[in-house]
Amino acid sequence: MRKSLKEIKLLENAFKKINKMGILIHASIVFGFDNDTNAMFEDTVQLLIKNNVSTVSFNVLIPYPGTRIYEKIR
């Protein structure tokens, strides 16, 4: 939430530059937001593969007490 790269094309350009420098990319993906759909799982995996992302952590949104998301859904 408050991500700096919100457009896929910008993200792909960043991946390309990072890969070109020989730097491995680790992506940490959070699923479980209100606007997430079933298609997002496959779309996300395909995006990561297409852009040679080295490793990834898939996480489930956990609204911890004291966070804005927790207060929003409380």
N, CA, C and O of each residue as an XYZ file, in Angstrom:
296
protein
N       0.899     -1.078      0.000
C       0.000      0.000      0.000
C       0.973      1.167      0.000
O       2.033      1.011      0.606
N       0.754      2.207     -0.554
C       1.711      3.294     -0.727
C       2.965      2.829     -1.483
O       4.075      3.261     -1.170
N       2.788      1.961     -2.464
C       3.922      1.483     -3.255
C       4.384      2.579     -4.205
O       3.573      3.345     -4.726
N       5.674      2.648     -4.422
C       6.198      3.708     -5.281
C       6.050      3.380     -6.768
O       5.921      4.293     -7.584
N       6.065      2.111     -7.131
C       5.883      1.701     -8.529
C       4.519      1.046     -8.676
O       4.350     -0.125     -8.335
N       3.560      1.786     -9.175
C       2.196      1.267     -9.270
C       1.832      0.812    -10.675
O       0.864      0.072    -10.858
N       2.606      1.252    -11.675
C       2.316      0.873    -13.045
C       3.209     -0.300    -13.444
O       4.418     -0.267    -13.214
N       2.617     -1.338    -14.041
C       3.348     -2.542    -14.405
C       4.529     -2.222    -15.318
O       5.613     -2.775    -15.136
N       4.336     -1.344    -16.291
C       5.415     -1.014    -17.229
C       6.614     -0.402    -16.493
O       7.761     -0.716    -16.810
N       6.353      0.460    -15.523
C       7.447      1.045    -14.732
C       8.172     -0.034    -13.922
O       9.398     -0.026    -13.813
N       7.403     -0.947    -13.366
C       7.977     -2.043    -12.599
C       8.847     -2.925    -13.495
O       9.955     -3.304    -13.117
N       8.335     -3.246    -14.685
C       9.102     -4.071    -15.616
C      10.387     -3.368    -16.059
O      11.422     -4.016    -16.220
N      10.330     -2.062    -16.253
C      11.535     -1.298    -16.606
C      12.557     -1.349    -15.472
O      13.756     -1.476    -15.717
N      12.082     -1.251    -14.241
C      12.984     -1.341    -13.088
C      13.613     -2.728    -13.005
O      14.814     -2.846    -12.760
N      12.821     -3.773    -13.205
C      13.348     -5.143    -13.210
C      14.434     -5.291    -14.281
O      15.486     -5.879    -14.028
N      14.175     -4.760    -15.464
C      15.115     -4.871    -16.577
C      16.450     -4.215    -16.223
O      17.508     -4.796    -16.464
N      16.407     -3.024    -15.660
C      17.631     -2.314    -15.282
C      18.406     -3.070    -14.207
O      19.629     -3.187    -14.273
N      17.683     -3.575    -13.228
C      18.327     -4.304    -12.127
C      18.966     -5.590    -12.642
O      20.106     -5.904    -12.302
N      18.219     -6.338    -13.472
C      18.758     -7.567    -14.049
C      19.981     -7.295    -14.904
O      20.939     -8.068    -14.884
N      19.957     -6.207    -15.653
C      21.068     -5.835    -16.541
C      22.350     -5.598    -15.740
O      23.449     -5.842    -16.239
N      22.213     -5.127    -14.509
C      23.369     -4.886    -13.644
C      23.849     -6.155    -12.943
O      24.842     -6.133    -12.216
N      23.139     -7.257    -13.167
C      23.542     -8.521    -12.557
C      23.099     -8.682    -11.112
O      23.609     -9.542    -10.394
N      22.164     -7.866    -10.692
C      21.664     -7.931     -9.322
C      20.456     -8.862     -9.283
O      19.533     -8.721    -10.086
N      20.462     -9.808     -8.355
C      19.325    -10.710     -8.192
C      18.184     -9.969     -7.500
O      18.405     -9.127     -6.630
N      16.978    -10.299     -7.901
C      15.789     -9.637     -7.353
C      15.030    -10.609     -6.469
O      14.769    -11.747     -6.859
N      14.678    -10.154     -5.277
C      13.769    -10.896     -4.399
C      12.499    -10.063     -4.252
O      12.546     -8.924     -3.787
N      11.383    -10.629     -4.646
C      10.097     -9.938     -4.527
C       9.343    -10.485     -3.320
O       9.347    -11.689     -3.063
N       8.712     -9.606     -2.602
C       7.857     -9.988     -1.485
C       6.444     -9.518     -1.829
O       6.170     -8.319     -1.881
N       5.560    -10.476     -2.061
C       4.212    -10.199     -2.544
C       3.201    -10.466     -1.437
O       3.259    -11.494     -0.763
N       2.278     -9.533     -1.258
C       1.216     -9.696     -0.259
C      -0.119     -9.829     -0.980
O      -0.488     -8.970     -1.781
N      -0.836    -10.902     -0.695
C      -2.180    -11.118     -1.228
C      -3.186    -11.000     -0.082
O      -2.864    -11.285      1.071
N      -4.384    -10.586     -0.408
C      -5.441    -10.544      0.595
C      -6.103     -9.190      0.731
O      -6.921     -8.982      1.627
N      -5.750     -8.251     -0.167
C      -6.389     -6.940     -0.145
C      -7.787     -7.050     -0.753
O      -8.072     -7.986     -1.500
N      -8.638     -6.108     -0.437
C     -10.027     -6.140     -0.893
C     -10.165     -6.264     -2.405
O     -11.079     -6.932     -2.888
N      -9.275     -5.633     -3.152
C      -9.414     -5.654     -4.611
C      -8.664     -6.804     -5.277
O      -8.637     -6.864     -6.507
N      -8.058     -7.711     -4.529
C      -7.384     -8.878     -5.104
C      -8.414     -9.845     -5.674
O      -9.469    -10.069     -5.082
N      -8.092    -10.412     -6.831
C      -8.964    -11.399     -7.472
C      -8.201    -12.708     -7.636
O      -6.982    -12.747     -7.464
N      -8.915    -13.775     -7.967
C      -8.257    -15.065     -8.203
C      -7.251    -14.979     -9.338
O      -6.202    -15.620     -9.283
N      -7.555    -14.197    -10.365
C      -6.663    -14.054    -11.519
C      -5.332    -13.424    -11.133
O      -4.331    -13.645    -11.814
N      -5.299    -12.656    -10.070
C      -4.073    -11.973     -9.666
C      -2.956    -12.944     -9.300
O      -1.782    -12.616     -9.468
N      -3.299    -14.138     -8.801
C      -2.272    -15.111     -8.434
C      -1.471    -15.512     -9.671
O      -0.245    -15.407     -9.686
N      -2.166    -15.965    -10.698
C      -1.514    -16.400    -11.934
C      -0.828    -15.232    -12.636
O       0.294    -15.373    -13.122
N      -1.487    -14.096    -12.692
C      -0.906    -12.903    -13.333
C       0.405    -12.500    -12.656
O       1.373    -12.139    -13.326
N       0.425    -12.564    -11.340
C       1.619    -12.191    -10.583
C       2.761    -13.155    -10.860
O       3.893    -12.727    -11.086
N       2.476    -14.445    -10.844
C       3.508    -15.449    -11.115
C       4.066    -15.267    -12.527
O       5.280    -15.323    -12.724
N       3.200    -15.052    -13.497
C       3.653    -14.851    -14.874
C       4.521    -13.600    -15.000
O       5.520    -13.612    -15.720
N       4.155    -12.533    -14.315
C       4.949    -11.306    -14.321
C       6.343    -11.561    -13.743
O       7.340    -11.084    -14.286
N       6.408    -12.306    -12.652
C       7.690    -12.605    -12.011
C       8.577    -13.459    -12.905
O       9.779    -13.216    -13.012
N       7.983    -14.459    -13.546
C       8.740    -15.326    -14.454
C       9.236    -14.523    -15.655
O      10.410    -14.595    -16.016
N       8.342    -13.767    -16.263
C       8.680    -12.964    -17.449
C       9.846    -12.021    -17.181
O      10.654    -11.760    -18.073
N       9.935    -11.514    -15.966
C      10.944    -10.516    -15.620
C      12.134    -11.076    -14.843
O      12.887    -10.328    -14.219
N      12.292    -12.392    -14.888
C      13.461    -13.053    -14.297
C      13.696    -12.707    -12.833
O      14.834    -12.503    -12.410
N      12.625    -12.642    -12.073
C      12.761    -12.400    -10.635
C      13.339    -13.669    -10.012
O      12.802    -14.760    -10.204
N      14.429    -13.524     -9.272
C      15.193    -14.663     -8.763
C      14.472    -15.454     -7.693
O      14.371    -16.678     -7.777
N      13.970    -14.756     -6.685
C      13.271    -15.421     -5.584
C      12.065    -14.576     -5.189
O      11.984    -13.385     -5.489
N      11.136    -15.232     -4.508
C       9.919    -14.525     -4.118
C       9.369    -15.105     -2.820
O       9.491    -16.301     -2.557
N       8.769    -14.246     -2.024
C       8.022    -14.660     -0.835
C       6.574    -14.252     -1.065
O       6.288    -13.082     -1.319
N       5.664    -15.211     -0.975
C       4.239    -14.916     -1.070
C       3.689    -14.867      0.343
O       3.895    -15.786      1.135
N       2.990    -13.790      0.651
C       2.476    -13.578      2.004
C       0.988    -13.294      1.975
O       0.451    -12.796      0.985
N       0.341    -13.615      3.060
C      -1.076    -13.330      3.237
C      -1.188    -12.082      4.103
O      -0.506    -11.960      5.121
N      -2.042    -11.168      3.697
C      -2.249     -9.945      4.465
C      -2.724    -10.295      5.874
O      -3.724    -10.989      6.058
N      -1.993     -9.807      6.845
C      -2.370    -10.009      8.250
C      -2.524     -8.627      8.868
O      -1.543     -7.899      9.020
N      -3.738     -8.266      9.221
C      -3.962     -6.937      9.815
C      -3.583     -6.925     11.304
O      -4.399     -7.234     12.173
N      -2.339     -6.564     11.565
C      -1.853     -6.539     12.939
C      -2.465     -5.372     13.717
O      -2.630     -4.278     13.176
N      -2.802     -5.609     14.997
C      -3.321     -4.517     15.822
C      -2.355     -3.332     15.828
O      -1.137     -3.498     15.891
N      -2.929     -2.147     15.762
C      -2.130     -0.931     15.764
C      -1.822     -0.412     14.368
O      -1.285      0.685     14.220
N      -2.161     -1.202     13.328
C      -1.930     -0.740     11.957
C      -3.215     -0.137     11.395
O      -4.309     -0.387     11.901
N      -3.057      0.667     10.329
C      -4.230      1.287      9.703
C      -5.194      0.253      9.129
O      -6.411      0.394      9.245
N      -4.637     -0.785      8.511
C      -5.502     -1.809      7.912
C      -6.308     -2.531      8.993
O      -7.463     -2.895      8.771
N      -5.706     -2.735     10.147
C      -6.424     -3.361     11.257
C      -7.588     -2.489     11.692
O      -8.703     -2.975     11.882
N      -7.326     -1.204     11.849
C      -8.386     -0.279     12.274
C      -9.491     -0.192     11.211
O     -10.668     -0.056     11.544
N      -9.112     -0.270      9.959
C     -10.083     -0.176      8.866
C     -11.069     -1.339      8.867
O     -12.258     -1.139      8.622
N     -10.592     -2.547      9.139
C     -11.470     -3.720      9.059
C     -12.047     -4.148     10.415
O     -12.867     -5.063     10.490
N     -11.629     -3.506     11.431
C     -12.047     -3.839     12.794
C     -13.521     -3.761     12.990
O     -14.012     -4.016     14.089
